[in-house]
Amino acid sequence: MSPKAALVTGAASGIGKDLALALAGQGIVVTVADVDVAGATQVAQTIRQRGGTATAVECDVADAAQQRAAFTRHMQTYGRLDYALLNAGIGERGDVVWSRDGSWQPTLDIDLRAVVEGVGLASRAMLTGNPDGDQPAPGTSSSGRAGTSGGGGVIMITASAGGVYPMPLSPVYAAAKAGCVQLTRSLAPRLIKKGIRICALCPQFTDTALVRSMQQDPALAAEVMADMHGRLLSVDMVTQAGMALLTDNTKVGTCLVVLVDGSWVEPQRTRFKSVEMPSAAAAARVDPALLAWATAGAGGTKASSSSPSSALPASETRVVEVQKLSVDFRQATAIVRRPLPASLPAGAVLIRRLFAGVNASDVNYSAGRYFGSTASAEAKLPFEAGFEAVGVVAAAAPDVSSVVVGQPVCTMTYGGFAEWAVVAARQVFAVPEASPEMAALMTSGLTASIALEQGGGLRKGQTVLVTAAAGGTGQIAVQLAVMAGCHVVGTCSGGDKERLLRSLGCQRVVNYRQESLKEVLRREYPKGIDVVYESVGGDMFDTCVDAIAPRGRLIIIGMMSQYGEGWQKRQYSGIAEKLLWKSATLQGFFLLHYAAEWRRHLKKLAGMVQTGQLRVQMDPKRFVGLEAVPDAVEWLQSGKSLGKVYVQLPSQLPATGSARSKL
């Protein structure tokens, strides 16, 4: 079998040279590519003198043809490409503010455009053996690895800490390196499916010829040394970090920043700071189709456009009411008509509902378990059912400025199973779209986000167990734990649920119908589970308690397996001793106790959905109209659902607009 092979651009000096020598020291054959032919030749000669194999090639990455030729020659020489190190780069050229001749353009061409082209060449070489097309090059296997099967490899871009942090005196350089960082993060999920791992090395200023040339500008030199507290990184320190990136297969899309003190940090993905949108700006973004639908009455009569709050589009609403206490939701409830006020009270809005979320605890609510006692629940009969809903503001009292008519909103007040609702504006949450996914972010999403933050204390490298992981809240907990860098174990009943969990990044899926969770945890996780997100109860809870790691935490989200039995009290013999022995924590979580956190977490989750960081799986079974609410509740209780169960409340959705965007 031929030895592994690497191509390194910018390898005649500095970081590239050191990385090429380090790779050769591990028995990897190296193509040393650089615009400085003499320097590249010297590096290749040094490798050969040390007993390695290397070839020097001329490569000005600013010339696309030269870079392509370098990759082609590498494949013709070695027949495979395992590592592509795109290291070539230059510093800031010109002044982007005062330049009229585009003197800054070479910085973009070499530090970004050439990197993008290099990633493409490397990917094709690794997958097909031919960097210049989609067919294998002569003398190589179809995988790009002579005599082997299956493609793949590692691409490492030498970016910069300036791609993560601002560089006021080098804005074009920083922009180019930021492009490299985002290229790495954005392309990683696609390439890893093909066996290619891409990562980026982002050092602060390093003692290289490039940085020394930047220091010829007095102002830039002063900035560099001030930011670095008078110090520069050594090339050896950066090379050590680069070799760690190249050899750690868990570093997928990782952008590793090497700080001047030699420490390493991995900046977290972009965090969004929520900013309240002024009413005028919100009004400008209102979807006309949603506005027309929300302000038209059931019979199609539109409210007054000049003053939406003066003529309400509906005089009554249909709502699902609990009329007797029972865990049988169908037997406990009925659809009734209730009048709406002729005008809105101060601080209130009228909402026309589009979607309502269904939760496991709906049967607890219909059984009266959230009122302190059966007597208290019976005294409140009848009461409206449903915890969460998505709709559109149909009218607003004159003093309301936080939302505008036509704006998509969520509510989490009792009475979610209703076609219209009058709600205090302070209890309304503006959302970016009127979609069922937004309903899933309420009870299910907020529970996962707040519980894991407040009770989980997730840290990278921890092992997290999520029970009922393919459900409405479980799927979000899985993704949040994966984003936190945790190893996630998820339980489900198999089939499509297994496939869903794997697609969400769950590293170990346990089909409890085919495997014993207790045996899996004992055999595969002998050190225990650091954080358990538990919503099943019963025997599952007992198994989870036994599996907690020392100083581990178990968060009780619910006890779904016990709801249908009337939520009978259980005895937990020996639980205190088990927790004491492991210094473990058992914490209950009831969402209503964290109301002060709802708005912040909802904005975070909605932003993650909008940017594609968070996926919300909606159950594919459709339920339309209030009449379908009992069916939806029973479907969830059956254990057959996949993702978040919801009900579409109107028989027809608005003809256009965000209400249809994800359906």
C-alpha positions in Angstrom: 0.0 0.0 0.0 1.4 3.4 -0.9 2.2 5.8 1.9 -0.2 8.7 2.8 0.4 11.8 0.8 0.1 15.5 1.5 0.2 18.7 -0.5 1.1 21.9 1.3 0.8 25.4 -0.3 2.9 28.2 1.0 5.4 25.6 2.2 8.7 27.3 1.5 8.8 29.1 4.8 7.0 29.8 8.1 4.0 27.8 9.2 3.7 25.9 5.9 7.4 24.8 6.0 7.1 23.6 9.6 3.9 21.7 8.8 5.5 20.0 5.7 8.5 18.9 7.8 6.2 17.6 10.6 4.1 15.6 8.1 7.2 14.1 6.5 8.5 13.2 9.9 5.5 10.9 10.3 6.3 9.1 7.0 3.9 11.0 4.9 5.1 11.9 1.3 4.8 15.7 0.7 4.4 18.0 -2.3 6.0 21.3 -1.3 4.2 24.0 -3.2 5.2 27.6 -3.2 5.7 30.7 -5.5 9.2 30.7 -4.1 10.6 27.8 -6.1 14.1 27.9 -4.5 12.6 27.9 -1.0 10.3 25.0 -1.9 13.2 23.1 -3.4 15.2 23.6 -0.2 12.4 22.3 2.0 11.9 19.2 -0.2 15.7 18.6 -0.1 15.7 18.8 3.7 12.8 16.3 3.9 14.8 13.9 1.7 18.0 14.4 3.7 15.9 13.3 6.8 14.9 10.1 5.0 11.5 11.3 3.7 10.0 11.7 0.3 9.1 15.1 -1.1 8.6 16.9 -4.4 8.9 20.7 -4.9 6.5 22.4 -7.3 6.1 26.0 -8.3 2.7 27.3 -7.2 1.5 30.9 -7.3 -2.0 30.3 -5.8 -3.1 33.7 -7.3 -2.8 31.9 -10.7 -5.7 29.3 -10.8 -3.9 27.4 -13.5 -0.7 27.0 -11.5 -2.6 25.8 -8.4 -4.5 23.3 -10.5 -1.2 22.1 -12.1 0.3 21.6 -8.6 -2.5 19.4 -7.6 -2.4 17.5 -10.9 1.3 16.9 -10.6 0.9 15.7 -7.0 -1.7 13.1 -8.1 0.5 12.0 -11.0 3.5 11.6 -8.7 1.9 10.0 -5.6 -1.5 8.7 -6.8 -3.4 9.8 -3.7 -4.1 12.8 -1.5 -4.8 12.4 2.2 -3.9 15.8 3.4 -4.3 19.2 1.7 -2.9 22.1 3.7 -3.9 25.4 2.1 -1.4 27.7 3.8 -0.4 30.3 1.2 -1.3 33.8 2.1 -0.3 37.5 2.1 -1.0 40.4 4.4 -3.0 43.6 3.9 -2.3 45.5 0.6 -3.3 49.1 0.1 -5.9 51.0 2.0 -9.5 50.0 1.3 -10.8 53.5 2.2 -8.4 55.6 0.1 -7.3 53.1 -2.6 -8.7 54.0 -6.1 -6.7 51.3 -8.0 -7.9 48.2 -6.2 -4.5 47.7 -4.5 -6.2 45.6 -1.8 -7.5 43.1 -4.4 -4.5 40.7 -4.2 -5.3 40.1 -0.5 -8.7 38.8 -1.4 -7.4 36.9 -4.4 -4.7 35.0 -2.5 -6.2 34.8 1.0 -9.8 33.8 0.0 -10.4 33.1 -3.7 -7.4 30.9 -4.0 -8.4 29.0 -0.9 -11.9 28.4 -2.2 -10.3 27.1 -5.5 -7.9 25.0 -3.4 -10.7 23.4 -1.4 -12.4 22.4 -4.7 -9.2 21.0 -6.1 -8.4 19.0 -3.0 -12.0 17.7 -2.6 -12.1 16.4 -6.2 -8.6 14.9 -5.9 -9.6 13.1 -2.7 -12.9 11.8 -4.1 -12.0 11.0 -7.7 -8.2 11.2 -8.0 -8.6 14.0 -10.5 -8.5 17.6 -9.2 -9.5 18.9 -12.6 -12.7 17.0 -13.2 -15.1 14.3 -12.1 -13.2 11.4 -13.6 -10.2 9.6 -12.1 -6.8 10.7 -13.3 -4.7 8.1 -15.1 -2.8 5.9 -12.6 -5.1 6.5 -9.7 -8.1 4.7 -8.2 -11.6 6.2 -8.5 -11.3 7.2 -4.9 -8.1 9.3 -5.3 -6.2 6.6 -3.3 -4.4 4.2 -5.5 -5.1 0.6 -4.5 -7.7 1.5 -1.9 -11.4 1.8 -1.8 -13.4 4.8 -0.5 -12.4 8.4 -0.8 -11.7 11.0 1.9 -9.0 13.0 3.6 -8.3 16.1 5.5 -8.3 19.7 4.3 -6.8 22.3 6.6 -6.9 26.0 5.9 -4.5 28.3 7.5 -6.8 31.1 8.4 -6.2 33.6 11.2 -7.5 34.8 14.5 -8.3 37.8 12.4 -11.1 35.7 10.8 -12.8 35.6 14.2 -11.8 38.9 15.8 -11.8 42.4 14.2 -8.5 43.8 12.8 -9.1 47.5 12.5 -5.9 48.2 10.5 -6.2 45.1 8.3 -9.9 45.0 7.3 -9.5 43.2 3.9 -7.1 40.6 5.4 -9.6 40.0 8.2 -12.5 39.8 5.7 -10.6 37.2 3.7 -9.8 35.1 6.7 -13.3 35.4 8.0 -14.4 34.0 4.6 -12.1 31.1 5.2 -13.6 30.5 8.6 -17.1 30.5 7.3 -16.2 28.4 4.3 -14.8 25.8 6.7 -17.9 25.8 8.9 -20.4 25.9 6.1 -18.8 23.2 3.9 -17.9 20.8 6.7 -21.3 19.0 7.0 -21.4 18.3 3.3 -17.8 17.1 3.0 -17.8 14.9 6.0 -20.6 12.8 4.4 -18.0 12.0 1.7 -15.3 11.2 4.2 -13.5 14.6 3.9 -12.8 16.5 7.1 -12.2 20.2 6.7 -10.9 22.4 9.5 -9.1 25.8 9.9 -6.1 26.8 11.9 -6.5 30.4 13.2 -3.3 31.6 14.9 -2.8 35.1 16.3 0.2 37.0 14.9 3.1 34.5 14.5 6.8 35.2 14.0 6.8 34.6 10.3 8.1 36.6 7.2 4.5 37.6 6.6 4.1 39.2 10.0 7.5 40.8 9.8 6.6 42.4 6.5 3.4 43.7 8.1 5.5 45.3 10.9 7.2 47.5 8.3 4.1 49.8 8.6 4.7 51.6 11.9 1.0 51.9 12.7 0.3 48.3 11.9 3.3 47.2 13.9 2.1 49.2 16.9 -1.3 47.5 16.6 0.1 44.1 16.3 2.4 44.4 19.3 -0.3 46.1 21.4 -2.8 43.4 20.8 -0.2 40.7 21.4 1.2 42.4 24.6 4.6 42.7 22.9 4.8 39.0 22.0 4.4 36.9 18.9 3.5 33.2 18.6 6.4 30.9 17.6 6.0 28.8 14.5 6.5 25.7 16.6 3.4 26.5 18.7 1.2 27.0 15.7 2.5 23.8 14.1 1.7 21.8 17.2 -1.9 23.0 17.0 -2.1 22.3 13.3 -0.9 18.7 13.7 -3.5 18.2 16.4 -6.2 19.4 14.1 -4.9 17.1 11.3 -4.9 14.0 13.5 -8.1 14.5 15.6 -11.0 13.0 13.6 -13.5 14.7 15.9 -12.5 18.1 14.6 -15.1 18.6 11.8 -15.5 22.2 10.7 -13.4 23.2 13.7 -11.8 26.6 13.6 -9.0 26.4 16.2 -7.7 29.7 17.4 -4.1 29.7 18.8 -3.6 32.5 21.3 -0.4 34.3 21.9 0.1 32.5 25.2 0.0 29.2 23.4 -3.5 28.2 24.6 -6.1 27.0 22.2 -9.8 28.0 21.9 -12.6 27.0 19.7 -15.0 30.0 19.2 -18.6 29.0 19.6 -20.9 29.5 16.6 -22.5 32.8 16.2 -24.7 33.9 19.1 -27.4 36.3 18.5 -28.3 39.1 20.8 -32.1 39.7 20.7 -33.1 43.2 19.8 -36.6 44.5 20.2 -38.0 45.6 16.8 -39.7 49.0 16.8 -43.4 48.8 15.9 -42.9 50.7 12.7 -40.2 48.3 11.6 -42.4 45.3 12.5 -45.4 46.8 10.6 -43.2 47.2 7.5 -42.5 43.5 7.6 -46.1 42.3 7.9 -47.1 39.8 5.3 -50.1 41.2 3.4 -51.7 37.8 3.0 -51.5 37.1 6.8 -52.8 40.6 7.5 -55.8 40.1 5.2 -56.5 36.6 6.6 -56.3 37.7 10.3 -58.4 40.8 9.9 -61.2 39.1 8.0 -63.9 37.6 10.1 -65.1 34.0 9.8 -67.5 35.1 7.1 -64.8 37.1 5.2 -65.8 40.5 6.6 -62.7 42.6 7.0 -62.2 44.8 10.1 -61.7 48.5 9.6 -58.3 49.2 8.1 -58.1 52.6 9.6 -58.5 51.4 13.1 -58.3 47.7 13.5 -59.0 47.8 17.2 -62.4 49.6 16.7 -64.1 46.9 14.7 -63.1 43.4 15.7 -63.3 40.8 12.9 -64.9 38.2 15.2 -67.6 38.3 17.8 -67.2 34.7 19.1 -64.8 31.9 19.1 -64.9 28.1 19.3 -62.7 26.6 22.0 -62.0 23.1 23.4 -63.1 23.1 27.0 -62.5 20.6 29.8 -66.0 19.9 31.2 -65.1 17.0 33.5 -61.9 15.7 34.9 -60.4 12.7 33.2 -57.2 11.4 31.7 -59.3 10.5 28.7 -59.0 13.8 26.9 -61.9 13.0 24.5 -64.3 12.2 27.3 -63.2 15.2 29.3 -63.6 17.9 26.7 -66.1 19.4 24.3 -66.1 22.2 21.7 -68.1 25.2 22.8 -68.7 28.7 21.5 -67.7 31.6 23.7 -68.4 35.3 23.0 -65.5 37.7 22.3 -65.7 41.3 23.7 -67.1 44.0 21.4 -63.9 46.0 21.9 -60.5 45.1 23.3 -59.6 46.1 26.9 -56.4 48.1 27.5 -53.2 46.2 26.8 -54.9 43.4 24.9 -54.7 41.9 21.5 -57.0 39.7 19.5 -55.3 36.7 17.8 -56.5 34.5 15.1 -55.0 31.1 15.6 -53.3 29.0 12.9 -51.7 26.1 14.8 -51.8 24.6 18.3 -49.2 22.4 19.7 -50.1 19.1 21.4 -48.2 18.0 24.5 -48.1 14.8 26.6 -49.3 16.8 29.6 -52.6 17.7 27.9 -54.0 14.6 29.6 -52.7 15.8 33.0 -54.4 19.1 32.5 -57.7 17.5 31.5 -57.4 15.3 34.6 -57.0 18.5 36.8 -53.5 17.7 38.0 -52.1 21.2 37.7 -54.5 22.9 40.1 -53.1 21.7 43.5 -56.0 19.3 44.3 -58.9 17.6 42.6 -61.3 19.9 44.6 -59.6 23.0 43.2 -59.7 21.7 39.7 -63.4 20.8 40.0 -64.2 24.2 41.3 -62.7 25.8 38.1 -64.7 23.6 35.7 -65.2 24.3 32.8 -61.8 25.6 31.8 -60.1 25.9 28.4 -57.5 23.4 27.2 -54.3 23.7 25.2 -51.0 25.2 26.2 -49.5 26.8 23.1 -50.6 28.3 19.8 -49.3 30.2 16.8 -51.4 32.9 15.2 -51.6 36.3 13.8 -52.5 39.6 15.5 -56.0 40.5 14.2 -56.6 43.6 16.3 -54.8 45.5 19.1 -55.9 47.9 21.8 -54.8 51.5 21.1 -52.2 51.4 23.9 -50.4 48.3 22.6 -47.0 49.0 20.9 -45.2 45.8 21.4 -46.9 44.0 18.4 -48.7 45.2 15.4 -51.8 43.9 13.5 -50.8 41.2 11.0 -47.7 40.1 12.9 -47.1 36.4 13.6 -47.1 35.6 17.3 -47.0 32.7 19.8 -48.8 32.4 23.0 -48.4 30.1 25.9 -51.5 30.6 28.0 -54.2 28.2 28.8 -56.8 28.0 26.1 -54.5 27.2 23.1 -57.1 25.0 21.5 -59.2 28.0 20.3 -59.8 29.6 16.9 -59.6 33.2 18.3 -58.3 34.5 21.6 -58.0 37.8 23.5 -54.6 37.8 25.2 -52.7 40.4 27.2 -50.0 41.9 24.9 -47.4 41.2 27.6 -48.1 37.5 27.2 -47.6 37.5 23.4 -44.3 36.5 21.8 -43.5 37.9 18.4 -42.0 35.2 16.1 -40.4 35.5 12.6 -43.0 33.3 10.9 -46.5 31.9 11.5 -45.5 28.2 11.2 -46.1 25.1 13.2 -42.4 25.0 14.0 -42.8 28.1 16.1 -45.4 26.3 18.2 -42.9 23.5 18.8 -40.5 26.0 20.2 -42.9 26.9 23.0 -43.6 24.2 25.6 -41.3 21.6 23.9 -38.5 23.9 22.9 -38.5 26.1 25.9 -38.4 23.1 28.2 -35.4 21.7 26.5 -33.5 24.9 26.3 -34.1 26.2 29.8 -33.9 22.8 31.5 -30.5 22.1 29.9 -29.2 25.5 30.7 -30.5 25.8 34.2 -30.2 22.2 35.3 -27.9 20.5 32.8 -24.9 22.7 32.8 -23.7 21.1 29.6 -20.0 21.0 28.9 -18.1 19.7 25.9 -17.2 16.1 26.1 -20.0 15.1 28.5 -22.3 12.2 27.9 -26.0 13.1 27.7 -28.9 10.7 27.7 -32.2 11.9 26.3 -35.2 9.6 26.7 -38.1 9.8 24.3 -35.6 11.5 22.1 -37.6 11.6 18.9 -40.5 13.5 20.5 -41.3 17.2 20.5 -39.0 18.2 23.3 -36.5 15.3 23.1 -35.5 16.1 19.5 -34.6 19.7 20.6 -32.7 18.5 23.6 -30.7 16.2 21.4 -29.6 19.0 19.1 -28.8 21.4 21.9 -26.6 18.8 23.5 -24.9 18.0 20.2 -24.2 21.7 19.7 -22.7 21.8 23.1 -20.2 19.2 22.0 -21.6 16.4 24.1 -21.9 12.7 23.2 -25.6 12.1 23.0 -27.5 8.8 23.6 -31.1 8.8 22.6 -33.9 6.3 23.3 -36.8 5.6 20.9 -39.0 2.8 19.7 -37.2 2.3 16.4 -37.9 2.8 12.7 -38.2 6.3 11.4 -37.4 7.6 14.9 -34.0 5.9 14.8 -33.2 7.5 11.4 -34.4 10.9 12.7 -32.1 10.8 15.7 -29.1 9.8 13.7 -29.8 12.7 11.3 -29.9 15.1 14.3 -26.4 14.0 15.4 -27.3 11.5 18.1 -24.2 9.3 18.4 -25.9 6.3 20.0 -29.6 5.5 19.4 -31.1 2.8 21.6 -34.2 1.1 20.3 -35.7 0.0 23.6 -37.9 -2.6 21.7 -34.8 -4.4 20.5 -32.2 -3.6 23.1 -32.1 -3.3 26.8 -31.2 0.3 27.7 -29.9 -0.9 31.1 -27.5 -3.4 29.4 -26.4 -0.8 26.8 -25.5 1.7 29.5 -23.8 -0.9 31.6 -21.7 -2.2 28.7 -21.0 0.9 26.7 -21.0 3.6 29.3 -19.4 2.1 32.4 -18.4 5.5 33.7 -22.0 6.6 33.7 -24.1 9.4 32.2 -23.3 13.0 33.1 -26.7 14.5 32.2 -30.0 12.7 31.8 -33.0 14.5 30.2 -35.8 12.2 31.4 -39.5 12.4 30.4 -40.7 8.8 30.4 -40.8 7.8 34.1 -41.5 4.4 35.5 -38.9 1.7 34.8 -37.0 4.1 32.4 -36.5 6.5 35.3 -35.2 3.7 37.5 -32.7 2.7 34.8 -31.5 6.3 34.4 -31.0 6.8 38.1 -28.8 3.7 38.3 -26.8 5.0 35.3 -25.9 8.5 36.6 -22.2 9.2 36.7 -20.5 10.6 39.8 -21.6 14.2 40.1 -24.1 13.6 37.4 -27.4 15.3 37.0 -30.9 13.9 36.2 -33.5 16.4 35.1 -37.1 15.2 35.4 -39.1 16.7 32.5 -42.1 14.5 32.9 -43.4 10.9 33.4 -45.3 10.2 30.2 -45.5 6.5 30.7 -47.5 7.1 33.9 -49.9 9.8 32.7 -52.4 7.4 31.2 -52.5 5.4 34.5 -53.6 8.4 36.5 -50.0 9.3 37.5 -50.0 7.1 40.6 -47.5 7.8 43.3 -44.5 5.5 43.3 -42.0 4.5 45.9 -38.3 5.0 45.1 -36.5 2.7 47.5 -32.9 3.6 48.1 -32.8 6.6 45.8 -31.3 8.9 48.5 -28.4 6.5 49.0 -27.8 6.2 45.3 -27.6 10.0 44.9 -25.5 10.4 48.0 -23.0 7.7 46.9 -22.4 9.5 43.6 -22.8 13.1 44.7 -25.5 13.1 42.0 -28.3 15.6 41.5 -32.0 14.9 40.9 -33.9 17.9 39.7 -37.5 18.4 38.7 -38.4 20.9 36.0 -41.8 22.6 35.6 -41.8 25.2 32.9 -44.1 27.6 34.6 -41.5 28.3 37.3 -39.2 29.7 34.6 -41.5 32.2 32.9 -38.9 35.0 33.3 -36.7 33.0 30.9 -39.2 32.3 28.2 -38.7 35.4 26.0 -34.9 35.2 25.9 -34.9 31.5 25.1 -37.7 31.7 22.5 -35.8 34.4 20.6 -32.6 32.2 20.7 -34.5 29.1 19.4 -36.4 31.0 16.7 -33.1 32.5 15.5 -31.5 29.1 15.4 -34.4 27.7 13.3 -34.2 30.7 10.9 -30.5 30.3 10.4 -30.7 26.5 10.0 -28.8 25.7 13.2 -31.8 24.0 14.7 -34.2 21.6 12.9 -37.7 21.0 14.2 -39.3 17.7 13.1 -43.0 18.1 12.9 -45.1 14.9 13.0 -46.2 14.1 9.5 -49.8 13.1 10.5 -52.1 16.0 9.8 -54.9 17.1 12.2 -57.2 19.9 11.0 -59.7 21.7 13.0 -60.7 21.7 16.6 -62.6 18.5 16.1 -59.3 16.8 15.5 -57.7 17.9 18.8 -58.7 14.7 20.7 -57.4 12.6 17.8 -54.1 14.5 18.0 -53.8 14.0 21.8 -54.5 10.3 21.4 -51.9 10.0 18.6 -49.3 11.5 20.8 -50.2 9.2 23.7 -50.0 6.2 21.4 -46.2 6.5 21.1 -46.4 6.4 17.3 -45.7 10.0 16.6 -42.5 11.3 15.1 -41.5 14.7 16.2 -43.9 17.4 17.4 -47.6 16.8 17.1 -49.7 19.8 16.2 -53.2 20.8 15.0 -53.9 23.1 12.1 -56.9 25.1 13.4 -58.5 26.7 10.3 -59.7 24.4 7.6 -57.7 26.4 5.0 -54.5 28.3 5.5 -53.8 31.8 4.1 -53.2 31.5 0.3 -49.7 32.9 0.6 -47.4 33.9 3.4 -45.3 32.3 6.1 -48.1 30.1 7.3 -47.4 27.9 4.3 -43.7 28.2 4.3 -42.9 24.9 5.9 -45.9 22.8 5.2 
